[in-house]
Amino acid sequence: MAEKRVLIIAYYFPPLGGAGVQRILKFAKYLPEFGWEPTVLTVKNISYPARDEALLKELPPAIRVVRSGSLDPQRILYLLKRASLFQGEKTGKTGAKSGSGPGWLTRLFFPDSKNGWIPFARMRGRSLLKKQEFDLIFSSSPPVSSHMIAYHLSKITGKPLVVDFRDPWELLSETDSGSWCRRLHERLQKKVLARAKGVVAVNGFMAEDLRKKFNDIRLEMIPNGFDSVDFEGFKPEVTDKFEIVYLGTFNLWNNPNPFLQAFSELVRENREFAEKAQFTRVGFVLNWNWNALLEKYGLDDKNVISLDYVPHRESIKHLLRSKLLLLTAGGKKKSVLHTPGKIYEYLAARKPILAIVPQDGAAAELVRKYKAGTAVDPNDQTGMKKELLSLFERYRENNLGNLPSNSELSQLERRNQTQRLAEFFNRCIGE
């Protein structure tokens, strides 16, 4: 029985889909088991390419989800579309969809394009805090605007604040190229962390980076993870294809070009590889024209299957059917601190991972720690091609290697991570 209450501030929350909603959804799902009753404050319907209504059914009935208005670009686009005043771009096999509105519009806002949500969420949050007693306020970014809302509510009520970083603050602000803007971000981060009773980081690299800058903060590292419940009830599908699956979004942080180049060269040079290999993309492509990329590398539907967003449950089925899972990262200065959320479900699927990521980064360390595959630098085209061919040869020999056991992965279970979060909350309120 939950004894304490936490107000969670999160912009991305179901029925929105995608990896960005999973962390807060699972925290909200399991917190009541560890003495904390969550109320989630999020945004009303927005223009967003991924929706998954089934995710809301995971929450216990007693959990309250409160939605406020907003004037951020995605909310405005939703309202314009509903009024039939704006058609927007359509999502298709090209993957050229961008769900955030025109790029020039999003760059006008500080600290991010969601700052139009701040006044509405502040007002709704104040109302909630007046009507009900809460023991703690918890915010998660991206977007950084979530922390601004939580900071304001904590300051006016005196309630303890805990902030959660799913991505580094600097990574989120790098689109703002001006030095004046970076300085503003630094001041803002310093102010928020000075207010916070506790800080949660998603990996050790990010935690260490925060400790170097703010050595007096109370910090807990709680990684992303997987929910074993999501993997229940599937019958194994057996195919004779060497199917490589990529789950998630290709964008400027996750560049598809290095892999597509290596894959296409092997298709041209190795007849057996061309006959057996299949690359399945499950998710959107932003910042790239997918059809143009396939044409550039001479690939077609014989070797490539292109799927846009599918419900979370269906995405798990693709992971379990695969022979090899592809992970990409890079292209941003702070990407060494970034751990894509999907890597934990990759680990839970117990399929080998080809990680095209910075060698000195958090994602590569995770793959090496669990001996779950191989990591290749995005700039090492020769090494990438060599590893891909080696994995294909091992597939032919039915020898893709030993993968993590249940006991090794237990610490990455969402329920266990939520228990750690609840214990951290208790410490932050002095219990």
KEVO-95109 format. One line per field, with one value per residue (C-alpha): x, y, z; residue in one letter; residue number from 0. Coordinates in Angstrom, 1 decimal. Example, Ala and Ser with C-alpha at 12.3 -4.5 7.8 and 13.67 -1.06 7.14 Angstrom:
BEGIN
xx 12.3	13.7
yy -4.5	-1.1
zz 7.8	7.1
rest A	S
nr 0	1
This chain:
BEGIN
xx 0.0	1.5	2.1	3.8	2.9	5.1	4.1	5.8	6.4	6.9	6.1	6.5	3.9	1.4	-0.6	2.5	4.7	8.4	11.4	11.1	7.9	9.1	11.2	8.5	5.7	7.5	8.4	4.7	3.7	5.8	6.2	3.1	4.7	7.4	5.3	5.0	1.7	2.5	0.4	1.7	1.4	1.9	0.7	-2.6	-2.7	0.1	1.1	3.4	4.1	4.1	1.0	0.4	-2.9	-2.1	0.7	-1.8	-3.4	-0.1	-0.8	-2.7	-6.2	-5.5	-2.8	-3.9	-2.7	-3.4	-3.0	-2.5	-2.7	0.4	1.4	4.5	4.8	3.6	0.5	-0.2	0.2	-2.2	-4.8	-4.4	-4.7	-7.8	-9.3	-8.3	-6.1	-2.8	-2.2	1.4	3.8	2.7	4.7	5.5	8.2	10.5	10.8	11.1	8.6	9.5	7.0	8.2	7.0	9.2	12.8	13.1	10.2	11.6	14.9	13.2	12.5	14.5	15.3	13.7	10.7	8.5	8.7	5.1	4.0	5.7	3.0	0.1	1.8	2.9	-0.7	-2.0	0.8	0.0	-3.6	-2.7	-0.3	-3.0	-5.7	-3.5	-0.5	2.6	5.9	8.1	8.3	10.1	10.8	12.4	14.1	14.1	12.6	14.5	11.2	10.0	12.8	11.8	8.2	9.3	11.8	9.1	6.6	9.3	10.3	6.8	5.8	9.0	8.5	11.7	12.7	14.4	15.4	16.1	18.3	17.6	20.0	22.8	21.6	24.4	23.3	19.8	21.1	23.7	21.3	21.7	25.0	25.5	27.8	25.4	22.8	25.1	25.9	22.2	21.8	24.7	23.2	19.8	21.2	23.2	20.0	17.9	20.6	21.1	17.4	17.3	17.5	18.5	19.7	19.2	21.4	20.8	24.4	27.7	29.3	26.6	26.8	30.5	30.1	27.6	29.8	32.7	30.6	28.5	30.4	27.9	24.8	23.2	23.3	21.9	22.7	19.6	19.9	17.1	16.0	13.4	10.2	10.2	6.4	6.7	8.4	5.8	3.5	5.5	6.0	9.5	9.5	12.1	13.3	16.3	17.2	20.1	17.8	19.4	16.8	17.1	14.5	14.0	14.6	17.3	18.2	21.3	22.2	21.7	23.2	22.2	24.9	27.9	25.8	24.1	27.4	29.0	25.8	25.4	29.1	28.7	25.5	27.4	30.5	29.2	26.6	25.6	25.3	23.1	20.8	20.5	20.9	17.9	17.9	14.6	14.2	11.4	10.8	10.9	13.7	14.2	16.7	17.2	15.3	15.1	14.3	17.2	19.5	18.5	19.0	22.4	23.6	21.9	19.5	16.0	13.2	15.0	17.4	15.7	12.3	11.2	8.6	7.5	6.5	4.7	3.2	5.6	4.3	4.8	8.3	9.3	8.3	10.7	13.5	12.8	12.7	16.0	19.4	21.4	20.4	21.8	22.6	23.8	25.0	27.4	27.4	27.2	30.0	28.3	27.0	29.6	27.3	24.2	22.8	19.9	17.0	16.5	19.8	18.2	15.4	18.1	19.9	16.6	16.0	19.3	20.4	23.9	24.3	26.3	26.9	28.1	29.0	31.9	34.3	34.9	31.2	28.5	26.8	30.0	30.8	27.4	27.8	31.2	30.1	27.4	29.4	26.4	28.0	30.6	31.2	32.6	33.4	31.1	34.2	35.8	34.2	36.6	36.2	32.4	32.3	34.7	32.6	29.3	30.8	32.2	28.8	27.3	29.9	29.1	25.4	26.1	27.9	25.0	27.5	26.5	27.8	26.7	24.5	23.6	21.7	18.6	20.6	23.1	20.2	18.1	19.5	18.1	14.5	12.2	10.7	14.1	15.1	11.9	12.7	16.0	14.2	11.8	14.6	16.4	13.2	13.1	16.6	15.9	13.0	15.1	13.7
yy 0.0	3.3	5.7	8.6	10.6	11.9	14.3	13.3	15.9	14.3	15.7	12.3	9.8	7.4	7.3	8.6	5.7	5.3	4.6	8.1	7.1	3.8	4.9	7.1	4.7	1.8	3.9	4.9	1.3	-0.1	2.7	1.8	-1.6	0.3	2.8	5.6	6.7	8.6	11.3	12.1	15.6	15.6	17.4	17.0	15.5	16.7	16.1	13.1	10.3	7.4	6.5	3.3	3.3	-0.1	1.3	3.1	-0.3	-1.1	1.4	0.4	1.9	4.0	6.0	9.5	11.0	14.8	16.5	20.3	22.5	23.9	26.3	24.3	23.6	20.0	21.0	23.8	21.5	19.0	21.8	23.1	19.6	18.9	22.2	21.1	24.2	22.3	19.0	18.5	16.0	12.4	9.5	6.9	4.5	7.3	8.0	11.7	12.6	15.1	15.2	18.4	21.0	23.2	23.3	27.1	27.2	24.9	26.8	30.0	28.7	28.4	26.2	24.0	23.9	22.7	25.9	26.7	23.9	25.6	28.1	25.6	22.9	25.3	26.4	22.8	21.7	24.4	23.3	19.7	20.6	22.8	20.0	17.1	16.5	15.4	14.4	14.9	16.3	14.3	15.5	13.8	15.2	15.5	18.0	20.4	22.3	19.5	20.5	24.2	23.3	21.1	23.8	26.4	24.1	23.0	26.6	27.9	24.9	23.9	20.3	18.3	18.0	15.1	15.4	12.6	12.9	10.4	12.3	14.8	18.4	19.4	17.0	18.4	22.0	21.5	22.5	26.0	26.9	30.4	30.7	33.0	30.2	27.7	30.0	30.4	26.6	26.3	28.8	27.1	23.7	25.0	26.6	23.5	21.2	23.6	23.3	19.5	17.2	14.4	13.8	10.6	9.8	7.0	5.7	5.9	8.2	10.8	10.4	11.0	14.0	15.5	14.9	16.7	19.8	19.6	17.8	18.5	16.8	13.7	11.4	8.0	6.1	4.2	2.9	2.2	-1.4	-3.9	-5.2	-9.0	-8.9	-7.4	-10.5	-13.0	-15.0	-15.0	-18.1	-18.3	-17.6	-19.6	-18.3	-19.1	-15.4	-13.7	-11.0	-7.8	-5.7	-2.0	-0.8	2.9	6.2	7.0	10.7	13.0	11.2	7.7	7.9	5.0	5.6	3.7	0.5	0.8	1.3	-1.8	-3.9	-2.9	-3.7	-7.2	-7.7	-6.8	-8.8	-11.9	-13.9	-16.0	-13.0	-11.4	-14.4	-14.8	-11.3	-9.1	-5.7	-4.8	-1.2	-0.8	2.9	6.3	8.1	11.8	14.1	11.6	10.5	6.8	5.9	8.1	6.3	2.9	4.1	5.6	2.2	0.1	-1.6	-2.7	-4.7	-8.0	-7.2	-4.4	-4.2	-0.7	-0.4	2.8	2.8	-0.3	-0.8	-1.7	-5.2	-5.8	-4.4	-7.0	-9.7	-8.3	-8.4	-12.0	-13.1	-11.4	-13.1	-9.8	-6.5	-3.2	-0.3	3.1	6.3	9.1	12.4	14.6	15.7	14.4	11.1	9.2	9.9	8.6	5.2	4.4	3.0	0.1	-1.5	-2.9	-4.6	-5.8	-7.4	-9.0	-10.5	-12.3	-11.8	-10.6	-6.8	-5.0	-1.7	1.1	3.5	5.6	3.1	5.3	5.7	4.3	2.2	0.4	-0.2	-1.8	-4.2	-5.2	-5.6	-8.1	-9.7	-9.2	-8.5	-6.3	-2.6	-0.8	2.9	4.7	5.9	2.4	1.3	-1.6	-2.9	-2.6	-4.6	-7.2	-7.7	-7.9	-10.7	-12.5	-12.5	-13.8	-16.7	-17.5	-17.5	-20.0	-22.2	-21.8	-20.2	-16.7	-17.0	-17.1	-14.3	-12.9	-15.1	-14.2	-13.7	-11.3	-9.2	-9.1	-5.7	-4.3	-5.3	-2.3	-3.5	-3.7	-0.3	1.2	-0.2	1.7	4.9	4.5	4.0	7.1	9.1	8.0	9.2	12.5	13.3	12.2	8.8
zz 0.0	-1.1	1.8	0.1	-2.9	-5.8	-8.5	-11.8	-14.4	-17.9	-21.3	-23.1	-21.8	-23.2	-25.3	-27.1	-28.2	-28.7	-26.4	-24.7	-22.8	-21.4	-18.4	-16.8	-17.7	-15.9	-12.9	-12.5	-13.0	-10.2	-7.7	-5.7	-4.9	-3.0	-1.0	-3.5	-5.2	-8.4	-10.1	-13.6	-15.0	-18.7	-21.9	-23.7	-27.2	-29.5	-33.1	-32.7	-35.2	-32.7	-30.6	-28.6	-26.7	-25.2	-23.0	-20.8	-19.9	-18.0	-15.3	-12.2	-12.2	-9.1	-10.8	-11.9	-15.1	-15.4	-18.8	-19.2	-22.3	-24.0	-26.8	-27.9	-31.6	-31.4	-29.4	-31.9	-34.9	-33.3	-32.8	-36.3	-37.8	-35.7	-37.1	-40.6	-41.0	-41.4	-43.1	-42.3	-43.7	-44.0	-42.7	-45.3	-46.4	-47.1	-43.4	-44.1	-41.4	-38.7	-35.9	-34.3	-36.8	-38.9	-37.8	-37.8	-35.4	-32.8	-32.7	-31.6	-28.1	-24.9	-23.1	-25.8	-28.1	-25.3	-23.3	-24.4	-22.0	-19.0	-17.9	-18.4	-16.5	-13.7	-13.3	-13.2	-10.9	-8.4	-8.4	-7.8	-5.0	-3.3	-3.4	-2.4	-0.2	-2.1	-0.5	-3.5	-7.1	-9.7	-13.3	-16.2	-19.3	-22.3	-22.5	-20.2	-19.8	-17.5	-15.0	-15.3	-14.3	-11.4	-10.2	-10.1	-8.2	-5.7	-5.1	-4.4	-2.3	-0.6	-1.7	-2.3	-6.0	-7.7	-11.4	-13.8	-16.9	-19.6	-21.9	-21.0	-20.7	-23.1	-25.8	-25.7	-26.0	-28.7	-31.4	-30.0	-31.5	-30.0	-27.0	-25.3	-25.4	-24.0	-21.1	-20.4	-20.4	-18.0	-15.6	-15.9	-15.1	-12.2	-10.7	-11.1	-9.6	-6.7	-5.9	-6.3	-3.3	-5.6	-9.2	-11.2	-14.2	-16.8	-17.0	-15.2	-17.8	-17.3	-13.6	-13.6	-15.9	-13.4	-10.4	-12.0	-12.6	-9.4	-6.7	-3.9	-5.4	-4.1	-7.2	-8.1	-11.3	-12.4	-16.0	-18.4	-18.5	-19.7	-18.3	-18.6	-18.7	-22.1	-23.4	-22.2	-24.4	-27.7	-29.7	-31.4	-35.1	-37.1	-40.4	-42.6	-43.0	-41.4	-40.3	-38.8	-36.9	-36.0	-33.6	-33.1	-35.0	-37.4	-36.9	-36.6	-33.4	-35.0	-38.4	-40.8	-43.4	-41.9	-41.5	-44.9	-46.7	-45.0	-45.6	-49.2	-50.0	-48.6	-50.6	-53.8	-53.0	-51.3	-53.1	-50.1	-47.9	-50.5	-50.5	-46.8	-45.3	-44.6	-42.8	-41.1	-40.0	-37.4	-36.6	-38.2	-40.1	-39.4	-41.1	-43.9	-47.0	-46.6	-50.3	-51.4	-49.1	-50.4	-53.9	-53.1	-51.7	-54.4	-51.9	-52.5	-50.9	-51.6	-48.7	-46.8	-45.1	-44.1	-41.3	-39.6	-35.9	-34.6	-31.1	-28.4	-28.1	-31.9	-31.7	-29.2	-31.7	-34.2	-31.7	-30.8	-34.5	-35.4	-35.7	-35.0	-33.5	-34.8	-32.5	-33.7	-32.0	-32.8	-34.6	-31.5	-29.2	-26.1	-27.6	-25.6	-22.6	-24.4	-24.0	-26.3	-24.3	-26.8	-25.9	-22.7	-24.6	-27.0	-24.1	-22.8	-26.3	-25.9	-29.5	-30.4	-30.9	-33.5	-31.9	-34.2	-31.4	-30.0	-28.5	-25.4	-24.7	-22.4	-25.1	-26.1	-22.4	-21.8	-24.8	-23.5	-19.9	-20.7	-23.6	-25.7	-29.1	-30.7	-30.8	-33.8	-34.1	-36.6	-38.5	-38.9	-42.1	-42.6	-39.1	-39.4	-42.6	-41.1	-38.0	-40.0	-42.2	-39.1	-37.5	-40.7	-40.8	-37.2	-38.0	-40.8	-38.3	-35.7	-33.3	-32.5	-29.0	-25.4	-24.3	-20.8	-18.4	-16.5	-13.3	-15.0	-16.4	-13.2	-12.1	-15.4	-14.6	-14.5	-11.2	-9.5	-10.9	-9.6	-6.1	-6.3	-7.3	-4.4	-1.9	-3.4	-2.9	0.7	1.2	-0.4	2.0	5.0	5.7
rest M	A	E	K	R	V	L	I	I	A	Y	Y	F	P	P	L	G	G	A	G	V	Q	R	I	L	K	F	A	K	Y	L	P	E	F	G	W	E	P	T	V	L	T	V	K	N	I	S	Y	P	A	R	D	E	A	L	L	K	E	L	P	P	A	I	R	V	V	R	S	G	S	L	D	P	Q	R	I	L	Y	L	L	K	R	A	S	L	F	Q	G	E	K	T	G	K	T	G	A	K	S	G	S	G	P	G	W	L	T	R	L	F	F	P	D	S	K	N	G	W	I	P	F	A	R	M	R	G	R	S	L	L	K	K	Q	E	F	D	L	I	F	S	S	S	P	P	V	S	S	H	M	I	A	Y	H	L	S	K	I	T	G	K	P	L	V	V	D	F	R	D	P	W	E	L	L	S	E	T	D	S	G	S	W	C	R	R	L	H	E	R	L	Q	K	K	V	L	A	R	A	K	G	V	V	A	V	N	G	F	M	A	E	D	L	R	K	K	F	N	D	I	R	L	E	M	I	P	N	G	F	D	S	V	D	F	E	G	F	K	P	E	V	T	D	K	F	E	I	V	Y	L	G	T	F	N	L	W	N	N	P	N	P	F	L	Q	A	F	S	E	L	V	R	E	N	R	E	F	A	E	K	A	Q	F	T	R	V	G	F	V	L	N	W	N	W	N	A	L	L	E	K	Y	G	L	D	D	K	N	V	I	S	L	D	Y	V	P	H	R	E	S	I	K	H	L	L	R	S	K	L	L	L	L	T	A	G	G	K	K	K	S	V	L	H	T	P	G	K	I	Y	E	Y	L	A	A	R	K	P	I	L	A	I	V	P	Q	D	G	A	A	A	E	L	V	R	K	Y	K	A	G	T	A	V	D	P	N	D	Q	T	G	M	K	K	E	L	L	S	L	F	E	R	Y	R	E	N	N	L	G	N	L	P	S	N	S	E	L	S	Q	L	E	R	R	N	Q	T	Q	R	L	A	E	F	F	N	R	C	I	G	E
nr 0	1	2	3	4	5	6	7	8	9	10	11	12	13	14	15	16	17	18	19	20	21	22	23	24	25	26	27	28	29	30	31	32	33	34	35	36	37	38	39	40	41	42	43	44	45	46	47	48	49	50	51	52	53	54	55	56	57	58	59	60	61	62	63	64	65	66	67	68	69	70	71	72	73	74	75	76	77	78	79	80	81	82	83	84	85	86	87	88	89	90	91	92	93	94	95	96	97	98	99	100	101	102	103	104	105	106	107	108	109	110	111	112	113	114	115	116	117	118	119	120	121	122	123	124	125	126	127	128	129	130	131	132	133	134	135	136	137	138	139	140	141	142	143	144	145	146	147	148	149	150	151	152	153	154	155	156	157	158	159	160	161	162	163	164	165	166	167	168	169	170	171	172	173	174	175	176	177	178	179	180	181	182	183	184	185	186	187	188	189	190	191	192	193	194	195	196	197	198	199	200	201	202	203	204	205	206	207	208	209	210	211	212	213	214	215	216	217	218	219	220	221	222	223	224	225	226	227	228	229	230	231	232	233	234	235	236	237	238	239	240	241	242	243	244	245	246	247	248	249	250	251	252	253	254	255	256	257	258	259	260	261	262	263	264	265	266	267	268	269	270	271	272	273	274	275	276	277	278	279	280	281	282	283	284	285	286	287	288	289	290	291	292	293	294	295	296	297	298	299	300	301	302	303	304	305	306	307	308	309	310	311	312	313	314	315	316	317	318	319	320	321	322	323	324	325	326	327	328	329	330	331	332	333	334	335	336	337	338	339	340	341	342	343	344	345	346	347	348	349	350	351	352	353	354	355	356	357	358	359	360	361	362	363	364	365	366	367	368	369	370	371	372	373	374	375	376	377	378	379	380	381	382	383	384	385	386	387	388	389	390	391	392	393	394	395	396	397	398	399	400	401	402	403	404	405	406	407	408	409	410	411	412	413	414	415	416	417	418	419	420	421	422	423	424	425	426	427	428	429	430
